[in-house]
Amino acid sequence: MKTQKKVLCIGECMVELSPAHAGLWRQNFAGDTMNTAWYLRQLFNQTWQVDYFTALGQDQLSDDIYAFLQRAGLGVDDIVRVADRQPGLYAIHLQDGERSFSYWRENSAARMLAAAPDVLSRALTNPDVIYFSGITLAILPPKDRETFFQLIGNAKERGKQIIFDPNIRPKLWQTQDEMTQAVEKAAALSNLALPSFSDEQDAFGDLSPSETALRYLDLGCDEVVVKNADAQIIHRALNTDETRFEPKKIKPIDTTGAGDSFNAGFIYAKYSGQSLAEAIALAQNVAACVIQTQGAIAELPKSII
């Protein structure tokens, strides 16, 4: 019998507070790589296994997150539980559909996800595809970040496909140099990078999405998709010309999770054997559905799944 393929997403699942009405907040659970895992689970249905790796506390909210991930159909067997730590929390602030965030994550258990190398190494053994982000890197202590890089490098040497969304958040880093060096090191270990141009422009001074794509190829990636809000999306791979795709322009209700869901759509289509044009179109359609709802997590319509 053919072994089911598996994708593993690594990062932080947080408590999400989104505005409801009259000063009330709606609680959910979300986080950039978890959002991608959530949409991958829906898209892959039963064809691939989708696992999530993080660290949680031993408090009630951590128990609630663990149960939430299980109900979503995500594999959680390797999740680490850490005493005296709790989940991080963020609140969404909306202005004409665009979002900003307030965070409370200093004591987040997810910061400890690479503190037990044997557990992380075991989690990296079986997946065919491994996905992480710049936020995954930013929350780790420097020593644990180096452990993470070593284990990801080992996984790539064993033939795993490594996918990286830089998702650059300068406020999470101690210095600009620490941030850019970590992003570059992750890119050098990755087969596919999924950067956002506005982030890259601010962090690296890129003058265009084309420059962003070439920089990631020069760092060692095989393939790059540059997201660019409501402007053209750029695709570039080794030994291929650049391809541009027009944006899908929809007035958003809440852009939280747009990039994460786009990533899920592209990853699913890529590993399902769809063409580049089909993969970009699906990624855009998934993101378009998500930005029409509040919060990062939404149920995709059957027309997409």
ChimeraX commands (.cxc) that place a marker at each C-alpha (Angstrom):
marker #1 position 0.00,0.00,0.00 radius 0.5
marker #1 position 1.30,3.46,-0.92 radius 0.5
marker #1 position 2.43,5.53,2.07 radius 0.5
marker #1 position 0.47,8.77,2.46 radius 0.5
marker #1 position 2.56,11.87,1.85 radius 0.5
marker #1 position 2.91,14.43,4.60 radius 0.5
marker #1 position 3.52,18.16,5.00 radius 0.5
marker #1 position 4.71,19.56,8.34 radius 0.5
marker #1 position 4.18,23.20,9.34 radius 0.5
marker #1 position 6.29,24.59,12.19 radius 0.5
marker #1 position 5.66,27.71,14.25 radius 0.5
marker #1 position 3.43,29.38,16.80 radius 0.5
marker #1 position -0.30,29.04,17.33 radius 0.5
marker #1 position -1.66,31.97,19.32 radius 0.5
marker #1 position -4.88,33.13,20.90 radius 0.5
marker #1 position -6.51,35.52,18.43 radius 0.5
marker #1 position -8.85,38.34,19.45 radius 0.5
marker #1 position -10.75,39.98,16.59 radius 0.5
marker #1 position -13.25,42.84,16.96 radius 0.5
marker #1 position -16.89,41.78,17.23 radius 0.5
marker #1 position -19.11,44.73,18.16 radius 0.5
marker #1 position -19.72,47.27,20.93 radius 0.5
marker #1 position -16.32,46.72,22.51 radius 0.5
marker #1 position -16.60,42.94,22.45 radius 0.5
marker #1 position -13.90,40.63,21.12 radius 0.5
marker #1 position -14.20,37.28,19.35 radius 0.5
marker #1 position -11.67,34.61,20.39 radius 0.5
marker #1 position -10.10,32.13,18.02 radius 0.5
marker #1 position -6.71,30.47,17.55 radius 0.5
marker #1 position -4.33,31.39,14.74 radius 0.5
marker #1 position -0.73,32.13,13.78 radius 0.5
marker #1 position 1.00,32.42,10.42 radius 0.5
marker #1 position 2.21,28.85,9.90 radius 0.5
marker #1 position -0.83,27.42,11.67 radius 0.5
marker #1 position -3.07,29.38,9.31 radius 0.5
marker #1 position -1.29,27.80,6.37 radius 0.5
marker #1 position -1.65,24.34,7.94 radius 0.5
marker #1 position -5.37,24.99,8.48 radius 0.5
marker #1 position -5.92,25.76,4.77 radius 0.5
marker #1 position -3.64,22.96,3.60 radius 0.5
marker #1 position -5.74,20.53,5.64 radius 0.5
marker #1 position -8.89,21.67,3.86 radius 0.5
marker #1 position -7.29,21.65,0.42 radius 0.5
marker #1 position -5.51,18.32,0.68 radius 0.5
marker #1 position -8.58,16.74,2.30 radius 0.5
marker #1 position -7.50,13.12,2.82 radius 0.5
marker #1 position -4.84,12.94,0.10 radius 0.5
marker #1 position -1.94,14.21,2.23 radius 0.5
marker #1 position -1.43,14.23,5.98 radius 0.5
marker #1 position -0.89,17.71,7.44 radius 0.5
marker #1 position 0.95,17.96,10.77 radius 0.5
marker #1 position 1.66,20.93,13.00 radius 0.5
marker #1 position 4.67,21.27,15.27 radius 0.5
marker #1 position 4.94,23.80,18.06 radius 0.5
marker #1 position 5.32,24.03,21.82 radius 0.5
marker #1 position 2.38,24.67,24.15 radius 0.5
marker #1 position 2.06,25.24,27.87 radius 0.5
marker #1 position 0.20,23.04,30.33 radius 0.5
marker #1 position -2.57,25.57,31.05 radius 0.5
marker #1 position -6.22,25.55,29.96 radius 0.5
marker #1 position -5.68,27.72,26.87 radius 0.5
marker #1 position -2.90,25.42,25.71 radius 0.5
marker #1 position -5.24,22.46,26.17 radius 0.5
marker #1 position -7.84,24.33,24.14 radius 0.5
marker #1 position -5.37,24.99,21.32 radius 0.5
marker #1 position -4.32,21.33,21.27 radius 0.5
marker #1 position -7.95,20.25,21.02 radius 0.5
marker #1 position -8.57,22.87,18.31 radius 0.5
marker #1 position -5.70,21.53,16.21 radius 0.5
marker #1 position -6.99,17.98,16.63 radius 0.5
marker #1 position -10.51,18.98,15.57 radius 0.5
marker #1 position -9.02,20.63,12.49 radius 0.5
marker #1 position -7.58,17.26,11.48 radius 0.5
marker #1 position -3.95,18.27,11.97 radius 0.5
marker #1 position -1.38,15.80,13.24 radius 0.5
marker #1 position -0.21,16.93,16.69 radius 0.5
marker #1 position 1.60,13.87,18.07 radius 0.5
marker #1 position 4.99,15.62,18.36 radius 0.5
marker #1 position 3.83,18.88,19.96 radius 0.5
marker #1 position 5.93,19.77,23.01 radius 0.5
marker #1 position 4.26,20.70,26.31 radius 0.5
marker #1 position 6.23,23.13,28.51 radius 0.5
marker #1 position 5.54,23.84,32.18 radius 0.5
marker #1 position 5.24,27.49,33.32 radius 0.5
marker #1 position 4.60,28.79,29.78 radius 0.5
marker #1 position 1.40,29.90,28.05 radius 0.5
marker #1 position 0.29,30.61,24.47 radius 0.5
marker #1 position 0.94,34.01,22.97 radius 0.5
marker #1 position -2.00,36.32,22.30 radius 0.5
marker #1 position -2.68,38.95,19.64 radius 0.5
marker #1 position -5.48,41.41,18.93 radius 0.5
marker #1 position -6.51,42.53,15.44 radius 0.5
marker #1 position -7.19,46.23,14.77 radius 0.5
marker #1 position -9.03,47.00,11.51 radius 0.5
marker #1 position -9.03,50.19,9.44 radius 0.5
marker #1 position -10.89,49.95,6.11 radius 0.5
marker #1 position -10.17,46.23,5.91 radius 0.5
marker #1 position -6.43,46.58,6.55 radius 0.5
marker #1 position -5.17,45.10,9.78 radius 0.5
marker #1 position -2.61,45.90,12.42 radius 0.5
marker #1 position -1.84,43.91,15.55 radius 0.5
marker #1 position -1.05,44.15,19.23 radius 0.5
marker #1 position 0.90,41.20,20.64 radius 0.5
marker #1 position 1.45,39.60,24.04 radius 0.5
marker #1 position 3.88,36.75,23.49 radius 0.5
marker #1 position 6.91,37.28,25.75 radius 0.5
marker #1 position 6.22,34.10,27.73 radius 0.5
marker #1 position 4.99,32.08,24.76 radius 0.5
marker #1 position 5.64,28.35,25.02 radius 0.5
marker #1 position 6.30,28.29,21.27 radius 0.5
marker #1 position 9.62,30.01,21.92 radius 0.5
marker #1 position 10.74,26.62,23.25 radius 0.5
marker #1 position 9.87,24.57,20.17 radius 0.5
marker #1 position 13.53,23.89,19.33 radius 0.5
marker #1 position 14.74,23.54,22.93 radius 0.5
marker #1 position 14.47,19.72,22.71 radius 0.5
marker #1 position 16.42,18.87,19.53 radius 0.5
marker #1 position 15.60,15.16,19.73 radius 0.5
marker #1 position 11.85,15.88,19.61 radius 0.5
marker #1 position 12.16,18.35,16.73 radius 0.5
marker #1 position 14.46,15.96,14.88 radius 0.5
marker #1 position 11.88,13.18,15.23 radius 0.5
marker #1 position 9.15,15.48,13.89 radius 0.5
marker #1 position 11.29,16.23,10.83 radius 0.5
marker #1 position 11.90,12.57,9.98 radius 0.5
marker #1 position 8.78,11.60,8.03 radius 0.5
marker #1 position 7.38,14.69,6.25 radius 0.5
marker #1 position 7.89,15.07,2.51 radius 0.5
marker #1 position 7.46,18.85,2.74 radius 0.5
marker #1 position 8.50,21.10,5.64 radius 0.5
marker #1 position 7.16,24.65,5.94 radius 0.5
marker #1 position 8.22,27.42,8.34 radius 0.5
marker #1 position 8.40,31.20,8.43 radius 0.5
marker #1 position 10.46,34.14,9.55 radius 0.5
marker #1 position 8.23,34.37,12.60 radius 0.5
marker #1 position 9.14,30.78,13.47 radius 0.5
marker #1 position 12.77,31.93,13.47 radius 0.5
marker #1 position 12.18,35.26,15.21 radius 0.5
marker #1 position 10.61,33.79,18.35 radius 0.5
marker #1 position 13.48,31.36,18.98 radius 0.5
marker #1 position 16.42,32.15,21.26 radius 0.5
marker #1 position 19.61,32.47,19.15 radius 0.5
marker #1 position 21.06,29.13,20.30 radius 0.5
marker #1 position 17.81,27.29,19.52 radius 0.5
marker #1 position 17.60,29.06,16.15 radius 0.5
marker #1 position 20.98,27.59,15.21 radius 0.5
marker #1 position 19.75,24.16,16.29 radius 0.5
marker #1 position 16.68,24.67,14.10 radius 0.5
marker #1 position 18.82,25.58,11.09 radius 0.5
marker #1 position 21.03,22.54,11.58 radius 0.5
marker #1 position 18.06,20.17,11.76 radius 0.5
marker #1 position 16.36,21.78,8.74 radius 0.5
marker #1 position 19.62,21.45,6.82 radius 0.5
marker #1 position 19.83,17.78,7.76 radius 0.5
marker #1 position 16.25,17.28,6.56 radius 0.5
marker #1 position 17.02,18.92,3.21 radius 0.5
marker #1 position 20.05,16.66,2.77 radius 0.5
marker #1 position 17.70,13.69,3.22 radius 0.5
marker #1 position 15.62,14.94,0.30 radius 0.5
marker #1 position 12.86,16.84,2.12 radius 0.5
marker #1 position 11.33,19.81,0.32 radius 0.5
marker #1 position 11.83,22.96,2.40 radius 0.5
marker #1 position 9.43,25.89,2.00 radius 0.5
marker #1 position 10.04,29.27,3.66 radius 0.5
marker #1 position 7.86,32.36,3.99 radius 0.5
marker #1 position 10.16,35.12,5.32 radius 0.5
marker #1 position 7.14,36.95,6.82 radius 0.5
marker #1 position 9.45,39.65,8.13 radius 0.5
marker #1 position 8.37,41.30,11.39 radius 0.5
marker #1 position 11.17,43.65,12.53 radius 0.5
marker #1 position 9.67,44.20,16.00 radius 0.5
marker #1 position 10.28,40.52,16.83 radius 0.5
marker #1 position 14.04,40.81,16.27 radius 0.5
marker #1 position 16.74,42.29,18.49 radius 0.5
marker #1 position 18.58,43.93,15.58 radius 0.5
marker #1 position 18.23,44.44,11.84 radius 0.5
marker #1 position 21.39,42.43,11.21 radius 0.5
marker #1 position 20.15,39.47,13.24 radius 0.5
marker #1 position 16.93,39.50,11.25 radius 0.5
marker #1 position 18.44,39.76,7.77 radius 0.5
marker #1 position 21.12,37.15,8.50 radius 0.5
marker #1 position 18.52,34.66,9.75 radius 0.5
marker #1 position 16.28,35.23,6.72 radius 0.5
marker #1 position 19.22,34.74,4.36 radius 0.5
marker #1 position 20.32,31.58,6.15 radius 0.5
marker #1 position 16.80,30.16,5.93 radius 0.5
marker #1 position 16.60,31.04,2.24 radius 0.5
marker #1 position 19.84,29.17,1.58 radius 0.5
marker #1 position 18.23,26.03,3.06 radius 0.5
marker #1 position 14.96,26.36,1.14 radius 0.5
marker #1 position 13.69,24.93,-2.13 radius 0.5
marker #1 position 10.77,27.39,-2.38 radius 0.5
marker #1 position 10.52,30.90,-0.92 radius 0.5
marker #1 position 7.26,32.86,-0.65 radius 0.5
marker #1 position 8.25,36.44,0.30 radius 0.5
marker #1 position 6.07,39.55,0.33 radius 0.5
marker #1 position 7.55,42.48,-1.58 radius 0.5
marker #1 position 6.64,45.20,0.93 radius 0.5
marker #1 position 8.46,43.30,3.70 radius 0.5
marker #1 position 11.51,42.71,1.52 radius 0.5
marker #1 position 11.63,46.29,0.33 radius 0.5
marker #1 position 11.70,47.56,3.90 radius 0.5
marker #1 position 14.20,44.98,5.20 radius 0.5
marker #1 position 16.57,44.63,2.23 radius 0.5
marker #1 position 15.96,47.75,0.15 radius 0.5
marker #1 position 14.74,45.86,-2.91 radius 0.5
marker #1 position 13.65,48.21,-5.68 radius 0.5
marker #1 position 11.22,45.80,-7.34 radius 0.5
marker #1 position 9.61,42.36,-6.88 radius 0.5
marker #1 position 11.91,41.12,-9.67 radius 0.5
marker #1 position 14.91,42.11,-7.58 radius 0.5
marker #1 position 13.44,40.25,-4.60 radius 0.5
marker #1 position 12.99,37.10,-6.67 radius 0.5
marker #1 position 16.53,37.19,-8.03 radius 0.5
marker #1 position 18.01,37.80,-4.57 radius 0.5
marker #1 position 16.32,34.68,-3.19 radius 0.5
marker #1 position 17.53,32.61,-6.14 radius 0.5
marker #1 position 21.05,33.91,-5.57 radius 0.5
marker #1 position 20.79,32.90,-1.90 radius 0.5
marker #1 position 20.11,29.30,-2.92 radius 0.5
marker #1 position 16.36,28.84,-3.47 radius 0.5
marker #1 position 15.17,26.87,-6.49 radius 0.5
marker #1 position 11.88,28.74,-6.88 radius 0.5
marker #1 position 10.40,32.03,-5.65 radius 0.5
marker #1 position 6.89,33.51,-5.63 radius 0.5
marker #1 position 6.83,37.18,-4.64 radius 0.5
marker #1 position 3.47,38.26,-3.23 radius 0.5
marker #1 position 2.70,41.91,-3.77 radius 0.5
marker #1 position -0.62,42.90,-2.18 radius 0.5
marker #1 position -2.86,44.20,-5.00 radius 0.5
marker #1 position -0.05,44.46,-7.56 radius 0.5
marker #1 position 1.49,41.87,-9.88 radius 0.5
marker #1 position 2.74,38.57,-8.44 radius 0.5
marker #1 position 6.19,37.50,-9.63 radius 0.5
marker #1 position 7.33,33.91,-10.15 radius 0.5
marker #1 position 10.92,32.95,-10.93 radius 0.5
marker #1 position 12.72,29.61,-10.82 radius 0.5
marker #1 position 16.21,28.44,-11.66 radius 0.5
marker #1 position 16.86,28.43,-15.39 radius 0.5
marker #1 position 13.46,29.97,-16.18 radius 0.5
marker #1 position 12.31,33.45,-17.11 radius 0.5
marker #1 position 10.24,35.58,-14.81 radius 0.5
marker #1 position 6.45,35.19,-15.04 radius 0.5
marker #1 position 4.03,37.89,-13.92 radius 0.5
marker #1 position 0.45,37.39,-12.79 radius 0.5
marker #1 position -2.19,40.05,-12.44 radius 0.5
marker #1 position -3.68,40.50,-8.96 radius 0.5
marker #1 position -7.21,39.51,-8.01 radius 0.5
marker #1 position -8.61,42.81,-6.75 radius 0.5
marker #1 position -11.29,42.43,-4.08 radius 0.5
marker #1 position -12.21,44.93,-1.39 radius 0.5
marker #1 position -11.24,43.18,1.87 radius 0.5
marker #1 position -13.14,42.90,5.11 radius 0.5
marker #1 position -10.02,41.77,6.98 radius 0.5
marker #1 position -6.65,41.00,5.35 radius 0.5
marker #1 position -5.44,38.90,8.28 radius 0.5
marker #1 position -4.17,35.56,6.96 radius 0.5
marker #1 position -4.13,36.64,3.30 radius 0.5
marker #1 position -0.52,35.68,2.67 radius 0.5
marker #1 position -0.73,32.52,4.77 radius 0.5
marker #1 position -3.75,31.26,2.84 radius 0.5
marker #1 position -2.17,32.23,-0.50 radius 0.5
marker #1 position 0.81,30.08,0.47 radius 0.5
marker #1 position -1.46,27.14,1.25 radius 0.5
marker #1 position -3.17,27.40,-2.12 radius 0.5
marker #1 position 0.11,27.53,-4.00 radius 0.5
marker #1 position 1.71,24.67,-2.04 radius 0.5
marker #1 position -1.32,22.46,-2.49 radius 0.5
marker #1 position -1.50,23.08,-6.23 radius 0.5
marker #1 position 2.24,22.65,-6.72 radius 0.5
marker #1 position 2.32,19.26,-5.03 radius 0.5
marker #1 position -0.91,18.17,-6.68 radius 0.5
marker #1 position 0.68,18.46,-10.10 radius 0.5
marker #1 position -1.10,21.61,-11.27 radius 0.5
marker #1 position 0.48,24.09,-13.66 radius 0.5
marker #1 position 2.06,27.31,-12.47 radius 0.5
marker #1 position -0.88,29.36,-13.76 radius 0.5
marker #1 position -3.34,27.04,-12.00 radius 0.5
marker #1 position -1.33,27.22,-8.77 radius 0.5
marker #1 position -1.30,31.03,-8.74 radius 0.5
marker #1 position -5.01,31.20,-9.60 radius 0.5
marker #1 position -5.92,28.81,-6.78 radius 0.5
marker #1 position -3.70,30.69,-4.32 radius 0.5
marker #1 position -5.42,33.94,-5.26 radius 0.5
marker #1 position -8.87,32.41,-4.92 radius 0.5
marker #1 position -8.11,30.98,-1.48 radius 0.5
marker #1 position -6.75,34.32,-0.27 radius 0.5
marker #1 position -9.75,36.14,-1.75 radius 0.5
marker #1 position -12.11,33.96,0.30 radius 0.5
marker #1 position -10.12,34.54,3.48 radius 0.5
marker #1 position -10.03,38.33,3.25 radius 0.5
marker #1 position -13.83,38.36,2.98 radius 0.5
marker #1 position -14.09,37.08,6.57 radius 0.5
marker #1 position -12.91,38.39,9.91 radius 0.5
marker #1 position -9.86,36.79,11.47 radius 0.5
marker #1 position -7.25,34.50,9.99 radius 0.5
marker #1 position -9.29,31.28,10.01 radius 0.5
marker #1 position -12.17,30.55,7.63 radius 0.5
marker #1 position -13.91,27.59,6.08 radius 0.5
marker #1 position -13.22,27.42,2.36 radius 0.5
marker #1 position -16.22,26.98,0.03 radius 0.5
marker #1 position -16.69,23.68,-1.76 radius 0.5
marker #1 position -16.12,25.42,-5.07 radius 0.5
marker #1 position -12.46,25.79,-4.09 radius 0.5
marker #1 position -11.94,22.55,-2.23 radius 0.5
marker link #1:1,2 radius 0.2
marker link #1:2,3 radius 0.2
marker link #1:3,4 radius 0.2
marker link #1:4,5 radius 0.2
marker link #1:5,6 radius 0.2
marker link #1:6,7 radius 0.2
marker link #1:7,8 radius 0.2
marker link #1:8,9 radius 0.2
marker link #1:9,10 radius 0.2
marker link #1:10,11 radius 0.2
marker link #1:11,12 radius 0.2
marker link #1:12,13 radius 0.2
marker link #1:13,14 radius 0.2
marker link #1:14,15 radius 0.2
marker link #1:15,16 radius 0.2
marker link #1:16,17 radius 0.2
marker link #1:17,18 radius 0.2
marker link #1:18,19 radius 0.2
marker link #1:19,20 radius 0.2
marker link #1:20,21 radius 0.2
marker link #1:21,22 radius 0.2
marker link #1:22,23 radius 0.2
marker link #1:23,24 radius 0.2
marker link #1:24,25 radius 0.2
marker link #1:25,26 radius 0.2
marker link #1:26,27 radius 0.2
marker link #1:27,28 radius 0.2
marker link #1:28,29 radius 0.2
marker link #1:29,30 radius 0.2
marker link #1:30,31 radius 0.2
marker link #1:31,32 radius 0.2
marker link #1:32,33 radius 0.2
marker link #1:33,34 radius 0.2
marker link #1:34,35 radius 0.2
marker link #1:35,36 radius 0.2
marker link #1:36,37 radius 0.2
marker link #1:37,38 radius 0.2
marker link #1:38,39 radius 0.2
marker link #1:39,40 radius 0.2
marker link #1:40,41 radius 0.2
marker link #1:41,42 radius 0.2
marker link #1:42,43 radius 0.2
marker link #1:43,44 radius 0.2
marker link #1:44,45 radius 0.2
marker link #1:45,46 radius 0.2
marker link #1:46,47 radius 0.2
marker link #1:47,48 radius 0.2
marker link #1:48,49 radius 0.2
marker link #1:49,50 radius 0.2
marker link #1:50,51 radius 0.2
marker link #1:51,52 radius 0.2
marker link #1:52,53 radius 0.2
marker link #1:53,54 radius 0.2
marker link #1:54,55 radius 0.2
marker link #1:55,56 radius 0.2
marker link #1:56,57 radius 0.2
marker link #1:57,58 radius 0.2
marker link #1:58,59 radius 0.2
marker link #1:59,60 radius 0.2
marker link #1:60,61 radius 0.2
marker link #1:61,62 radius 0.2
marker link #1:62,63 radius 0.2
marker link #1:63,64 radius 0.2
marker link #1:64,65 radius 0.2
marker link #1:65,66 radius 0.2
marker link #1:66,67 radius 0.2
marker link #1:67,68 radius 0.2
marker link #1:68,69 radius 0.2
marker link #1:69,70 radius 0.2
marker link #1:70,71 radius 0.2
marker link #1:71,72 radius 0.2
marker link #1:72,73 radius 0.2
marker link #1:73,74 radius 0.2
marker link #1:74,75 radius 0.2
marker link #1:75,76 radius 0.2
marker link #1:76,77 radius 0.2
marker link #1:77,78 radius 0.2
marker link #1:78,79 radius 0.2
marker link #1:79,80 radius 0.2
marker link #1:80,81 radius 0.2
marker link #1:81,82 radius 0.2
marker link #1:82,83 radius 0.2
marker link #1:83,84 radius 0.2
marker link #1:84,85 radius 0.2
marker link #1:85,86 radius 0.2
marker link #1:86,87 radius 0.2
marker link #1:87,88 radius 0.2
marker link #1:88,89 radius 0.2
marker link #1:89,90 radius 0.2
marker link #1:90,91 radius 0.2
marker link #1:91,92 radius 0.2
marker link #1:92,93 radius 0.2
marker link #1:93,94 radius 0.2
marker link #1:94,95 radius 0.2
marker link #1:95,96 radius 0.2
marker link #1:96,97 radius 0.2
marker link #1:97,98 radius 0.2
marker link #1:98,99 radius 0.2
marker link #1:99,100 radius 0.2
marker link #1:100,101 radius 0.2
marker link #1:101,102 radius 0.2
marker link #1:102,103 radius 0.2
marker link #1:103,104 radius 0.2
marker link #1:104,105 radius 0.2
marker link #1:105,106 radius 0.2
marker link #1:106,107 radius 0.2
marker link #1:107,108 radius 0.2
marker link #1:108,109 radius 0.2
marker link #1:109,110 radius 0.2
marker link #1:110,111 radius 0.2
marker link #1:111,112 radius 0.2
marker link #1:112,113 radius 0.2
marker link #1:113,114 radius 0.2
marker link #1:114,115 radius 0.2
marker link #1:115,116 radius 0.2
marker link #1:116,117 radius 0.2
marker link #1:117,118 radius 0.2
marker link #1:118,119 radius 0.2
marker link #1:119,120 radius 0.2
marker link #1:120,121 radius 0.2
marker link #1:121,122 radius 0.2
marker link #1:122,123 radius 0.2
marker link #1:123,124 radius 0.2
marker link #1:124,125 radius 0.2
marker link #1:125,126 radius 0.2
marker link #1:126,127 radius 0.2
marker link #1:127,128 radius 0.2
marker link #1:128,129 radius 0.2
marker link #1:129,130 radius 0.2
marker link #1:130,131 radius 0.2
marker link #1:131,132 radius 0.2
marker link #1:132,133 radius 0.2
marker link #1:133,134 radius 0.2
marker link #1:134,135 radius 0.2
marker link #1:135,136 radius 0.2
marker link #1:136,137 radius 0.2
marker link #1:137,138 radius 0.2
marker link #1:138,139 radius 0.2
marker link #1:139,140 radius 0.2
marker link #1:140,141 radius 0.2
marker link #1:141,142 radius 0.2
marker link #1:142,143 radius 0.2
marker link #1:143,144 radius 0.2
marker link #1:144,145 radius 0.2
marker link #1:145,146 radius 0.2
marker link #1:146,147 radius 0.2
marker link #1:147,148 radius 0.2
marker link #1:148,149 radius 0.2
marker link #1:149,150 radius 0.2
marker link #1:150,151 radius 0.2
marker link #1:151,152 radius 0.2
marker link #1:152,153 radius 0.2
marker link #1:153,154 radius 0.2
marker link #1:154,155 radius 0.2
marker link #1:155,156 radius 0.2
marker link #1:156,157 radius 0.2
marker link #1:157,158 radius 0.2
marker link #1:158,159 radius 0.2
marker link #1:159,160 radius 0.2
marker link #1:160,161 radius 0.2
marker link #1:161,162 radius 0.2
marker link #1:162,163 radius 0.2
marker link #1:163,164 radius 0.2
marker link #1:164,165 radius 0.2
marker link #1:165,166 radius 0.2
marker link #1:166,167 radius 0.2
marker link #1:167,168 radius 0.2
marker link #1:168,169 radius 0.2
marker link #1:169,170 radius 0.2
marker link #1:170,171 radius 0.2
marker link #1:171,172 radius 0.2
marker link #1:172,173 radius 0.2
marker link #1:173,174 radius 0.2
marker link #1:174,175 radius 0.2
marker link #1:175,176 radius 0.2
marker link #1:176,177 radius 0.2
marker link #1:177,178 radius 0.2
marker link #1:178,179 radius 0.2
marker link #1:179,180 radius 0.2
marker link #1:180,181 radius 0.2
marker link #1:181,182 radius 0.2
marker link #1:182,183 radius 0.2
marker link #1:183,184 radius 0.2
marker link #1:184,185 radius 0.2
marker link #1:185,186 radius 0.2
marker link #1:186,187 radius 0.2
marker link #1:187,188 radius 0.2
marker link #1:188,189 radius 0.2
marker link #1:189,190 radius 0.2
marker link #1:190,191 radius 0.2
marker link #1:191,192 radius 0.2
marker link #1:192,193 radius 0.2
marker link #1:193,194 radius 0.2
marker link #1:194,195 radius 0.2
marker link #1:195,196 radius 0.2
marker link #1:196,197 radius 0.2
marker link #1:197,198 radius 0.2
marker link #1:198,199 radius 0.2
marker link #1:199,200 radius 0.2
marker link #1:200,201 radius 0.2
marker link #1:201,202 radius 0.2
marker link #1:202,203 radius 0.2
marker link #1:203,204 radius 0.2
marker link #1:204,205 radius 0.2
marker link #1:205,206 radius 0.2
marker link #1:206,207 radius 0.2
marker link #1:207,208 radius 0.2
marker link #1:208,209 radius 0.2
marker link #1:209,210 radius 0.2
marker link #1:210,211 radius 0.2
marker link #1:211,212 radius 0.2
marker link #1:212,213 radius 0.2
marker link #1:213,214 radius 0.2
marker link #1:214,215 radius 0.2
marker link #1:215,216 radius 0.2
marker link #1:216,217 radius 0.2
marker link #1:217,218 radius 0.2
marker link #1:218,219 radius 0.2
marker link #1:219,220 radius 0.2
marker link #1:220,221 radius 0.2
marker link #1:221,222 radius 0.2
marker link #1:222,223 radius 0.2
marker link #1:223,224 radius 0.2
marker link #1:224,225 radius 0.2
marker link #1:225,226 radius 0.2
marker link #1:226,227 radius 0.2
marker link #1:227,228 radius 0.2
marker link #1:228,229 radius 0.2
marker link #1:229,230 radius 0.2
marker link #1:230,231 radius 0.2
marker link #1:231,232 radius 0.2
marker link #1:232,233 radius 0.2
marker link #1:233,234 radius 0.2
marker link #1:234,235 radius 0.2
marker link #1:235,236 radius 0.2
marker link #1:236,237 radius 0.2
marker link #1:237,238 radius 0.2
marker link #1:238,239 radius 0.2
marker link #1:239,240 radius 0.2
marker link #1:240,241 radius 0.2
marker link #1:241,242 radius 0.2
marker link #1:242,243 radius 0.2
marker link #1:243,244 radius 0.2
marker link #1:244,245 radius 0.2
marker link #1:245,246 radius 0.2
marker link #1:246,247 radius 0.2
marker link #1:247,248 radius 0.2
marker link #1:248,249 radius 0.2
marker link #1:249,250 radius 0.2
marker link #1:250,251 radius 0.2
marker link #1:251,252 radius 0.2
marker link #1:252,253 radius 0.2
marker link #1:253,254 radius 0.2
marker link #1:254,255 radius 0.2
marker link #1:255,256 radius 0.2
marker link #1:256,257 radius 0.2
marker link #1:257,258 radius 0.2
marker link #1:258,259 radius 0.2
marker link #1:259,260 radius 0.2
marker link #1:260,261 radius 0.2
marker link #1:261,262 radius 0.2
marker link #1:262,263 radius 0.2
marker link #1:263,264 radius 0.2
marker link #1:264,265 radius 0.2
marker link #1:265,266 radius 0.2
marker link #1:266,267 radius 0.2
marker link #1:267,268 radius 0.2
marker link #1:268,269 radius 0.2
marker link #1:269,270 radius 0.2
marker link #1:270,271 radius 0.2
marker link #1:271,272 radius 0.2
marker link #1:272,273 radius 0.2
marker link #1:273,274 radius 0.2
marker link #1:274,275 radius 0.2
marker link #1:275,276 radius 0.2
marker link #1:276,277 radius 0.2
marker link #1:277,278 radius 0.2
marker link #1:278,279 radius 0.2
marker link #1:279,280 radius 0.2
marker link #1:280,281 radius 0.2
marker link #1:281,282 radius 0.2
marker link #1:282,283 radius 0.2
marker link #1:283,284 radius 0.2
marker link #1:284,285 radius 0.2
marker link #1:285,286 radius 0.2
marker link #1:286,287 radius 0.2
marker link #1:287,288 radius 0.2
marker link #1:288,289 radius 0.2
marker link #1:289,290 radius 0.2
marker link #1:290,291 radius 0.2
marker link #1:291,292 radius 0.2
marker link #1:292,293 radius 0.2
marker link #1:293,294 radius 0.2
marker link #1:294,295 radius 0.2
marker link #1:295,296 radius 0.2
marker link #1:296,297 radius 0.2
marker link #1:297,298 radius 0.2
marker link #1:298,299 radius 0.2
marker link #1:299,300 radius 0.2
marker link #1:300,301 radius 0.2
marker link #1:301,302 radius 0.2
marker link #1:302,303 radius 0.2
marker link #1:303,304 radius 0.2
marker link #1:304,305 radius 0.2
view
